[in-house]
Amino acid sequence: MININDKAISRKEFITVEFFYKNTQQLGKLNLLSKNANLNNKIIDQNLHRPGLALTGFVDLFSYKRIQIFGNTENQYLFSLSEKKQASALETFLKFDIPCIIFTDNNKPTPKLLELAEKYQVPLFGTPSSTTKVIYLIGDFLDDQFAKRITIHGSFVDVYGVGILFVGKSGIGKSEVALDLVERGHRLVADDIIILTKKGEGILMGVGTELAKHIMEIRGLGIIDVERMFGIRAIRYQKRLEIIVELEIWDKDAHYTRTGLDVDHITISEVEIPYIKLPIIPGKNITVISEVVSLNYLLKHYGHDAAKIFKNRLNKRLTEADPGSKRVTDYFEHDFE
């Protein structure tokens, strides 16, 4: 079984506010409101924070390392304070190393907040989007940036809408199987280096590297560009990982499932992925079997498990009084085919 070691796992320690702004400007409809802003501030926490209590002066549990969200509640509270109290509250608030502040719902910072933010070089952003929408969109972006990334060597293909990752020893034929599947109308996600990112609780998304996306190395032939050769229909940029297929040379002493009743799984980043080991022998069409693997997965997803159905039929027949009394099928007398 394949082994995912710690060296294959990485995670971003931080992103800069400048990187965040460039990549979410269109997504979150963000506008920079402050002039003297330090866009090199580091964002080290993927979570967002609404600083209601911190603005009242209670900062014992202030999550100041997070992006601060100012919605209608926070903004109206500041405008309700006298100039003196507002200045005191904001001085206490902005003395912390805050990465940036986002004003939602077309809210604008108070003149005092704008003045102190420029004094402490804290970037202020504004957006017409609602607080709920901003938290969803920005939160999803930050989850992606700070998620664990696992690097695996293999070939990742979308087969009938099912993401299958082929793994195995170098030279076993992973790329050749992927190429054959592309020729049959399926779609290549990536070859050689696959980067898996955890999304949510039970989803792993796979992509290729920026350098080698949709480029394949075929031993004895060399480098080929799948997108240029087969067209845009032959590729996709990312896909959910749903099955891992390990290719290996036939070993007479190894155990290979015969019925499919016991499904093996492999755990990657706490996500269980169905795992299938396929032995390679002369005359065995791995491409067709891969298509069947995908179709069988879809059937199981919709509640039809052939192995369990056959088992139930067998158990029912064995419990009958005379299991041999029933014919398998009726004979058609006039069928001369």
C-alpha positions in Angstrom: 0.0 0.0 0.0 1.2 3.5 -0.8 2.8 5.4 2.0 2.2 9.1 2.7 5.2 10.4 4.7 5.5 13.6 6.6 7.9 15.1 4.1 5.1 15.1 1.5 2.9 17.4 3.7 3.3 21.2 3.7 1.3 24.2 4.9 1.6 27.9 4.4 2.8 29.7 7.5 1.5 33.1 6.4 0.4 35.2 3.4 0.9 38.9 3.1 -2.0 41.4 3.0 -0.8 42.4 -0.5 -1.2 38.8 -1.7 -4.6 38.6 0.0 -5.8 41.9 -1.6 -4.6 41.0 -5.1 -6.3 37.6 -5.0 -9.6 38.6 -3.4 -10.1 42.1 -4.9 -12.5 40.8 -7.5 -13.9 38.0 -5.4 -14.8 40.2 -2.4 -15.2 43.5 -4.3 -12.5 45.0 -2.0 -11.3 48.6 -2.2 -8.3 50.0 -0.3 -9.6 52.8 1.9 -6.4 53.8 3.7 -3.4 55.6 2.2 -0.5 54.9 4.6 -1.1 51.1 4.8 1.5 48.4 5.3 0.5 45.7 2.8 3.4 43.6 4.0 1.5 42.8 7.2 1.4 39.0 7.7 -1.9 37.0 7.9 -1.1 33.9 9.9 -4.6 32.7 10.9 -7.2 31.4 8.4 -10.1 32.4 10.6 -11.9 35.8 10.5 -12.8 37.9 13.6 -15.6 40.3 14.4 -14.1 42.5 17.2 -17.2 43.6 19.1 -15.8 42.9 22.6 -12.4 44.3 21.7 -13.9 47.6 20.8 -15.5 47.8 24.2 -12.1 47.5 25.8 -12.1 43.8 26.7 -9.0 42.5 24.9 -8.0 39.6 27.2 -9.1 37.1 24.5 -8.7 39.3 21.5 -7.9 37.3 18.3 -5.9 40.2 16.9 -3.9 38.1 14.5 -6.9 37.5 12.3 -8.5 39.7 9.7 -11.0 42.0 11.5 -14.5 42.3 10.0 -16.4 45.5 10.7 -20.1 45.1 9.9 -23.1 47.2 10.7 -22.9 46.4 14.4 -19.3 47.4 14.9 -19.6 50.5 12.8 -22.7 51.8 14.5 -21.2 51.1 17.9 -18.2 53.3 17.0 -20.4 56.1 15.7 -22.5 56.0 19.0 -19.4 56.8 21.1 -18.2 60.3 21.9 -15.1 61.4 20.2 -13.0 60.9 23.4 -14.3 57.4 24.1 -14.0 56.5 20.4 -10.4 57.6 20.4 -9.6 55.6 23.5 -11.3 52.5 22.3 -9.5 52.6 18.9 -6.1 53.4 20.4 -6.4 50.2 22.6 -7.7 48.2 19.6 -5.1 49.4 17.0 -2.0 49.0 19.2 -2.3 45.2 18.5 -0.5 43.8 15.5 -3.7 43.6 13.3 -3.1 42.4 9.7 -6.0 44.4 8.2 -9.7 45.5 8.6 -12.6 44.9 6.2 -15.7 47.1 6.3 -18.7 45.4 4.8 -22.1 46.6 3.6 -20.6 49.8 2.2 -19.7 51.0 5.7 -17.0 53.6 6.0 -14.5 54.0 8.8 -15.0 56.9 11.2 -12.6 59.8 10.7 -10.8 58.9 13.9 -10.4 55.2 12.9 -9.1 56.3 9.5 -6.6 58.6 11.2 -5.4 56.0 13.7 -5.2 53.2 11.1 -2.9 55.4 9.0 -0.8 56.1 12.1 -0.4 52.4 12.8 -0.3 51.5 9.1 -3.2 49.1 9.3 -4.8 48.5 5.9 -8.5 49.3 5.7 -10.7 47.7 3.0 -14.3 48.4 2.0 -16.8 46.2 0.2 -20.5 46.6 -0.8 -21.0 42.9 0.0 -22.8 41.8 3.2 -20.9 40.5 6.2 -22.3 37.0 5.7 -21.2 36.9 2.1 -17.7 38.3 2.9 -17.1 35.8 5.7 -18.1 32.9 3.4 -16.1 34.0 0.4 -13.0 35.3 2.2 -13.1 32.4 4.6 -13.1 29.9 1.8 -10.1 31.6 0.2 -8.2 31.6 3.4 -9.1 27.9 4.0 -7.5 27.1 0.7 -4.4 29.1 1.4 -3.7 27.6 4.8 -4.9 24.0 4.2 -2.4 21.2 4.3 -1.0 20.2 1.0 0.1 16.6 0.2 2.3 15.9 -2.7 1.9 12.4 -4.3 3.5 11.0 -7.4 1.0 9.5 -9.8 -1.5 10.2 -12.6 -4.8 11.8 -11.8 -7.7 11.4 -14.3 -11.4 12.3 -14.3 -13.1 9.0 -15.5 -16.8 9.4 -16.0 -16.8 12.2 -13.5 -14.9 10.2 -10.8 -11.5 11.3 -9.8 -9.1 8.3 -10.0 -5.5 8.6 -8.8 -3.1 6.0 -10.3 -0.1 5.3 -8.1 2.6 2.7 -8.2 6.4 2.2 -8.7 8.2 4.3 -11.2 7.9 2.8 -14.7 4.8 0.7 -13.9 2.7 2.4 -16.5 0.7 5.1 -14.7 1.1 7.7 -17.4 0.4 5.2 -20.2 -2.9 4.3 -18.5 -3.8 7.9 -18.1 -3.0 8.6 -21.7 -5.1 5.7 -22.9 -8.0 7.0 -20.8 -7.6 10.5 -22.4 -7.7 8.9 -25.8 -11.0 7.2 -24.9 -12.5 10.6 -24.0 -11.7 11.0 -20.3 -9.9 14.0 -18.8 -6.4 14.5 -17.4 -6.1 16.5 -14.2 -2.3 16.1 -13.7 0.5 13.7 -14.2 3.6 12.9 -12.2 3.2 15.4 -9.3 -0.2 15.7 -7.8 -1.0 18.2 -5.1 -3.9 17.3 -2.8 -5.6 19.9 -0.7 -8.2 19.2 2.0 -11.5 21.1 1.5 -13.9 20.9 4.4 -14.1 17.7 6.5 -14.1 14.9 3.9 -12.9 16.3 0.6 -9.5 16.2 -1.1 -9.0 18.3 -4.2 -6.2 17.4 -6.6 -4.4 19.7 -9.0 -1.1 19.6 -10.9 1.9 22.0 -10.4 1.9 25.3 -12.3 5.0 24.3 -14.1 4.0 20.8 -15.4 0.2 21.0 -15.6 -1.2 18.8 -18.4 2.3 17.8 -19.5 3.1 14.1 -19.6 6.3 12.1 -19.8 5.9 8.9 -21.8 8.9 6.6 -21.5 10.5 6.0 -24.8 8.6 8.9 -26.4 9.3 11.9 -24.2 7.3 15.0 -23.2 3.9 15.6 -24.7 1.3 18.4 -24.2 -2.0 16.8 -23.6 -4.0 20.0 -23.9 -2.5 20.9 -27.3 -2.6 17.4 -28.6 -6.1 16.4 -27.6 -7.8 19.7 -27.0 -9.5 21.5 -24.1 -12.0 18.6 -23.7 -9.2 16.3 -22.6 -8.2 18.3 -19.5 -9.5 19.8 -16.3 -7.7 21.9 -13.7 -8.8 20.3 -10.5 -10.9 17.4 -9.4 -12.0 15.8 -6.2 -10.1 12.6 -5.3 -12.5 9.7 -5.0 -10.5 6.5 -5.7 -6.9 5.5 -5.5 -5.8 2.7 -7.8 -2.3 1.2 -7.1 -0.8 -0.6 -10.1 1.7 -3.4 -9.3 3.3 -6.3 -11.1 1.4 -9.6 -10.4 2.6 -11.3 -7.3 1.3 -14.9 -6.8 1.8 -14.6 -3.1 -0.1 -11.3 -2.7 -3.8 -11.0 -1.8 -6.1 -9.5 -4.3 -9.9 -9.1 -3.7 -12.1 -11.5 -5.7 -15.6 -10.4 -4.6 -15.3 -6.7 -3.7 -17.2 -7.2 -0.5 -14.4 -5.9 1.6 -13.4 -2.4 0.4 -10.0 -1.2 1.5 -9.4 2.5 2.3 -6.4 4.7 2.7 -6.4 7.7 5.0 -4.9 11.0 3.7 -5.3 14.1 5.9 -7.9 12.3 8.0 -10.0 11.7 4.8 -10.7 8.0 3.9 -10.4 7.2 0.2 -11.4 3.9 -1.4 -8.2 2.0 -2.3 -7.9 -0.7 -5.1 -4.8 -2.7 -5.9 -4.7 -3.9 -9.5 -2.1 -6.5 -10.6 -0.7 -6.1 -14.0 -0.3 -9.2 -16.2 0.0 -9.7 -19.9 -3.4 -9.3 -21.7 -5.0 -7.4 -18.8 -6.7 -4.2 -20.0 -6.1 -1.8 -17.2 -7.8 1.1 -19.1 -11.1 -0.8 -19.4 -10.9 -2.0 -15.8 -10.4 1.6 -14.7 -13.6 2.6 -16.5 -15.4 -0.2 -14.8 -13.9 0.9 -11.4 -15.4 4.3 -12.0 -18.8 3.0 -13.1 -19.0 0.6 -10.2 -18.2 3.4 -7.8 -21.1 5.5 -9.3 -23.5 2.5 -9.0 -22.5 2.1 -5.3 -23.0 5.8 -4.8 -26.6 5.4 -6.1 -27.2 2.3 -3.9 -26.5 -0.6 -6.2 -23.7 -2.8 -4.9 -23.2 -5.8 -7.2 -21.1 -7.8 -4.7 -23.7 -7.4 -1.9 -26.6 -8.2 -4.3 -24.8 -11.4 -5.4 -24.1 -12.4 -1.8 -27.7 -11.9 -0.8 -28.9 -14.0 -3.8 -26.4 -16.7 -2.9 -27.5 -16.8 0.8 -31.2 -16.9 -0.3 -30.5 -19.8 -2.6 -28.6 -21.8 0.0 -31.4 -21.4 2.5 -34.0 -22.8 0.1 -35.3 -26.4 0.6 -34.1 -27.6 -2.8 -31.7 -25.0 -4.2 -31.1 -27.1 -7.4 -34.8 -27.4 -8.4 -35.0 -24.0 -10.1 -33.6 -23.6 -13.6 -31.4 -20.6 -14.3 -33.4 -19.6 -17.3 -36.2 -20.9 -19.4 -35.5 -22.4 -22.8 -36.8 -20.6 -25.8 -37.9 -23.3 -28.2 -38.0 -21.2 -31.3 -34.9 -19.1 -30.7 -32.6 -20.2 -33.6 -29.9 -17.6 -33.2 
